[in-house]
Amino acid sequence: MQTFGPDATSIATVTRAYAKVRSTDPKVQHPTQAGLLRQLTPVEHARVKGIPEKLVAGLSVTRAHEMLGQSVLYAPFVALGERMGGALRAWHDGREAPRGVARLPAILPVEDLPLFAAA
C-alpha cells in the first residue's frame, strides 16, 4: 500500500481506474490518526498533475479520475505545444526557428514520399 502524508512533495502514479479504490493506489494519511487513509479527491488529483481544476469541475468522481488518470503532467505538455507551435509558425513564415528548436525540413512533393511511390 502506498500512503502519503498531507505534506508530501510527490506521489505515486494515479491511474485511470483510481475511483475503483484498489489497495495498491496512492492513499492520503490522516494528519493526526495514522490508521486512517483516504483517496485523493478529483481536485487533488488535478493539482498533483498541475491540471487546472476547472477542467474537472462538474464531473462525477469516477469520470474525473478516469480523465485525469489518462492525462500527462500539464506544464511540460503545454510547453511542448508552445515550442512546436512557435517552430511551425517560424517555418511557415520563412523565419529562423526559435532558439533550441530544430529547423523543419522543406516539404517534399507528394510523389516523392515513399508511401506513394510506385511498386
C-alpha positions as protocol buffer text, in pm:
chain_id: "A"
residue {
  index: 1
  type: MET
  ca { x: 0 y: 0 z: 0 }
}
residue {
  index: 2
  type: GLN
  ca { x: 127 y: 345 z: -90 }
}
residue {
  index: 3
  type: THR
  ca { x: 45 y: 609 z: 169 }
}
residue {
  index: 4
  type: PHE
  ca { x: 138 y: 976 z: 160 }
}
residue {
  index: 5
  type: GLY
  ca { x: 109 y: 1245 z: 423 }
}
residue {
  index: 6
  type: PRO
  ca { x: -60 y: 1578 z: 356 }
}
residue {
  index: 7
  type: ASP
  ca { x: 285 y: 1743 z: 331 }
}
residue {
  index: 8
  type: ALA
  ca { x: 423 y: 1501 z: 69 }
}
residue {
  index: 9
  type: THR
  ca { x: 603 y: 1671 z: -220 }
}
residue {
  index: 10
  type: SER
  ca { x: 547 y: 1385 z: -464 }
}
residue {
  index: 11
  type: ILE
  ca { x: 307 y: 1095 z: -505 }
}
residue {
  index: 12
  type: ALA
  ca { x: 297 y: 764 z: -691 }
}
residue {
  index: 13
  type: THR
  ca { x: 119 y: 731 z: -1024 }
}
residue {
  index: 14
  type: VAL
  ca { x: -254 y: 792 z: -1005 }
}
residue {
  index: 15
  type: THR
  ca { x: -418 y: 582 z: -1276 }
}
residue {
  index: 16
  type: ARG
  ca { x: -739 y: 591 z: -1479 }
}
residue {
  index: 17
  type: ALA
  ca { x: -912 y: 338 z: -1252 }
}
residue {
  index: 18
  type: TYR
  ca { x: -832 y: 526 z: -930 }
}
residue {
  index: 19
  type: ALA
  ca { x: -1202 y: 560 z: -845 }
}
residue {
  index: 20
  type: LYS
  ca { x: -1222 y: 179 z: -803 }
}
residue {
  index: 21
  type: VAL
  ca { x: -1038 y: 219 z: -468 }
}
residue {
  index: 22
  type: ARG
  ca { x: -778 y: -53 z: -523 }
}
residue {
  index: 23
  type: SER
  ca { x: -539 y: -141 z: -241 }
}
residue {
  index: 24
  type: THR
  ca { x: -226 y: -52 z: -439 }
}
residue {
  index: 25
  type: ASP
  ca { x: -335 y: 300 z: -539 }
}
residue {
  index: 26
  type: PRO
  ca { x: -193 y: 602 z: -351 }
}
residue {
  index: 27
  type: LYS
  ca { x: -378 y: 697 z: -33 }
}
residue {
  index: 28
  type: VAL
  ca { x: -354 y: 1008 z: 185 }
}
residue {
  index: 29
  type: GLN
  ca { x: -289 y: 959 z: 557 }
}
residue {
  index: 30
  type: HIS
  ca { x: -496 y: 1143 z: 811 }
}
residue {
  index: 31
  type: PRO
  ca { x: -276 y: 1417 z: 964 }
}
residue {
  index: 32
  type: THR
  ca { x: -327 y: 1303 z: 1324 }
}
residue {
  index: 33
  type: GLN
  ca { x: -462 y: 945 z: 1313 }
}
residue {
  index: 34
  type: ALA
  ca { x: -209 y: 719 z: 1141 }
}
residue {
  index: 35
  type: GLY
  ca { x: -459 y: 436 z: 1079 }
}
residue {
  index: 36
  type: LEU
  ca { x: -698 y: 646 z: 871 }
}
residue {
  index: 37
  type: LEU
  ca { x: -647 y: 668 z: 495 }
}
residue {
  index: 38
  type: ARG
  ca { x: -848 y: 824 z: 215 }
}
residue {
  index: 39
  type: GLN
  ca { x: -849 y: 858 z: -163 }
}
residue {
  index: 40
  type: LEU
  ca { x: -744 y: 1178 z: -337 }
}
residue {
  index: 41
  type: THR
  ca { x: -1032 y: 1398 z: -442 }
}
residue {
  index: 42
  type: PRO
  ca { x: -1055 y: 1482 z: -814 }
}
residue {
  index: 43
  type: VAL
  ca { x: -936 y: 1836 z: -734 }
}
residue {
  index: 44
  type: GLU
  ca { x: -630 y: 1698 z: -551 }
}
residue {
  index: 45
  type: HIS
  ca { x: -566 y: 1460 z: -842 }
}
residue {
  index: 46
  type: ALA
  ca { x: -574 y: 1757 z: -1081 }
}
residue {
  index: 47
  type: ARG
  ca { x: -340 y: 1958 z: -856 }
}
residue {
  index: 48
  type: VAL
  ca { x: -91 y: 1668 z: -840 }
}
residue {
  index: 49
  type: LYS
  ca { x: -61 y: 1680 z: -1219 }
}
residue {
  index: 50
  type: GLY
  ca { x: -78 y: 2059 z: -1244 }
}
residue {
  index: 51
  type: ILE
  ca { x: -404 y: 2045 z: -1440 }
}
residue {
  index: 52
  type: PRO
  ca { x: -643 y: 2340 z: -1399 }
}
residue {
  index: 53
  type: GLU
  ca { x: -917 y: 2240 z: -1156 }
}
residue {
  index: 54
  type: LYS
  ca { x: -1184 y: 2393 z: -1379 }
}
residue {
  index: 55
  type: LEU
  ca { x: -1130 y: 2104 z: -1625 }
}
residue {
  index: 56
  type: VAL
  ca { x: -1281 y: 1858 z: -1376 }
}
residue {
  index: 57
  type: ALA
  ca { x: -1543 y: 2088 z: -1225 }
}
residue {
  index: 58
  type: GLY
  ca { x: -1889 y: 1935 z: -1250 }
}
residue {
  index: 59
  type: LEU
  ca { x: -1767 y: 1586 z: -1344 }
}
residue {
  index: 60
  type: SER
  ca { x: -1851 y: 1281 z: -1138 }
}
residue {
  index: 61
  type: VAL
  ca { x: -1569 y: 1144 z: -920 }
}
residue {
  index: 62
  type: THR
  ca { x: -1533 y: 841 z: -1148 }
}
residue {
  index: 63
  type: ARG
  ca { x: -1527 y: 1044 z: -1470 }
}
residue {
  index: 64
  type: ALA
  ca { x: -1281 y: 1298 z: -1327 }
}
residue {
  index: 65
  type: HIS
  ca { x: -1037 y: 1026 z: -1214 }
}
residue {
  index: 66
  type: GLU
  ca { x: -1069 y: 847 z: -1548 }
}
residue {
  index: 67
  type: MET
  ca { x: -988 y: 1165 z: -1738 }
}
residue {
  index: 68
  type: LEU
  ca { x: -706 y: 1269 z: -1507 }
}
residue {
  index: 69
  type: GLY
  ca { x: -562 y: 917 z: -1486 }
}
residue {
  index: 70
  type: GLN
  ca { x: -518 y: 908 z: -1862 }
}
residue {
  index: 71
  type: SER
  ca { x: -356 y: 1251 z: -1870 }
}
residue {
  index: 72
  type: VAL
  ca { x: 1 y: 1373 z: -1854 }
}
residue {
  index: 73
  type: LEU
  ca { x: 163 y: 1642 z: -1646 }
}
residue {
  index: 74
  type: TYR
  ca { x: 12 y: 1967 z: -1769 }
}
residue {
  index: 75
  type: ALA
  ca { x: 304 y: 2212 z: -1773 }
}
residue {
  index: 76
  type: PRO
  ca { x: 551 y: 2009 z: -1984 }
}
residue {
  index: 77
  type: PHE
  ca { x: 278 y: 1926 z: -2234 }
}
residue {
  index: 78
  type: VAL
  ca { x: 178 y: 2292 z: -2268 }
}
residue {
  index: 79
  type: ALA
  ca { x: 545 y: 2390 z: -2307 }
}
residue {
  index: 80
  type: LEU
  ca { x: 593 y: 2128 z: -2578 }
}
residue {
  index: 81
  type: GLY
  ca { x: 286 y: 2256 z: -2764 }
}
residue {
  index: 82
  type: GLU
  ca { x: 410 y: 2614 z: -2743 }
}
residue {
  index: 83
  type: ARG
  ca { x: 755 y: 2519 z: -2877 }
}
residue {
  index: 84
  type: MET
  ca { x: 604 y: 2316 z: -3160 }
}
residue {
  index: 85
  type: GLY
  ca { x: 365 y: 2599 z: -3245 }
}
residue {
  index: 86
  type: GLY
  ca { x: 649 y: 2852 z: -3249 }
}
residue {
  index: 87
  type: ALA
  ca { x: 860 y: 2631 z: -3475 }
}
residue {
  index: 88
  type: LEU
  ca { x: 571 y: 2572 z: -3713 }
}
residue {
  index: 89
  type: ARG
  ca { x: 489 y: 2944 z: -3729 }
}
residue {
  index: 90
  type: ALA
  ca { x: 854 y: 3028 z: -3798 }
}
residue {
  index: 91
  type: TRP
  ca { x: 874 y: 2759 z: -4064 }
}
residue {
  index: 92
  type: HIS
  ca { x: 553 y: 2879 z: -4229 }
}
residue {
  index: 93
  type: ASP
  ca { x: 668 y: 3242 z: -4227 }
}
residue {
  index: 94
  type: GLY
  ca { x: 1019 y: 3154 z: -4352 }
}
residue {
  index: 95
  type: ARG
  ca { x: 1178 y: 3286 z: -4033 }
}
residue {
  index: 96
  type: GLU
  ca { x: 1451 y: 3128 z: -3828 }
}
residue {
  index: 97
  type: ALA
  ca { x: 1315 y: 2872 z: -3580 }
}
residue {
  index: 98
  type: PRO
  ca { x: 1317 y: 2976 z: -3212 }
}
residue {
  index: 99
  type: ARG
  ca { x: 1642 y: 2905 z: -3031 }
}
residue {
  index: 100
  type: GLY
  ca { x: 1676 y: 2538 z: -2935 }
}
residue {
  index: 101
  type: VAL
  ca { x: 1424 y: 2420 z: -3195 }
}
residue {
  index: 102
  type: ALA
  ca { x: 1548 y: 2231 z: -3498 }
}
residue {
  index: 103
  type: ARG
  ca { x: 1458 y: 2380 z: -3834 }
}
residue {
  index: 104
  type: LEU
  ca { x: 1187 y: 2180 z: -4010 }
}
residue {
  index: 105
  type: PRO
  ca { x: 1280 y: 2036 z: -4349 }
}
residue {
  index: 106
  type: ALA
  ca { x: 1124 y: 2164 z: -4668 }
}
residue {
  index: 107
  type: ILE
  ca { x: 807 y: 1981 z: -4767 }
}
residue {
  index: 108
  type: LEU
  ca { x: 861 y: 1719 z: -5035 }
}
residue {
  index: 109
  type: PRO
  ca { x: 617 y: 1684 z: -5322 }
}
residue {
  index: 110
  type: VAL
  ca { x: 365 y: 1408 z: -5251 }
}
residue {
  index: 111
  type: GLU
  ca { x: 500 y: 1200 z: -5540 }
}
residue {
  index: 112
  type: ASP
  ca { x: 843 y: 1184 z: -5372 }
}
residue {
  index: 113
  type: LEU
  ca { x: 715 y: 1034 z: -5048 }
}
residue {
  index: 114
  type: PRO
  ca { x: 782 y: 660 z: -5012 }
}
residue {
  index: 115
  type: LEU
  ca { x: 420 y: 596 z: -4913 }
}
residue {
  index: 116
  type: PHE
  ca { x: 308 y: 697 z: -5261 }
}
residue {
  index: 117
  type: ALA
  ca { x: 599 y: 553 z: -5454 }
}
residue {
  index: 118
  type: ALA
  ca { x: 509 y: 310 z: -5731 }
}
residue {
  index: 119
  type: ALA
  ca { x: 585 y: -53 z: -5655 }
}
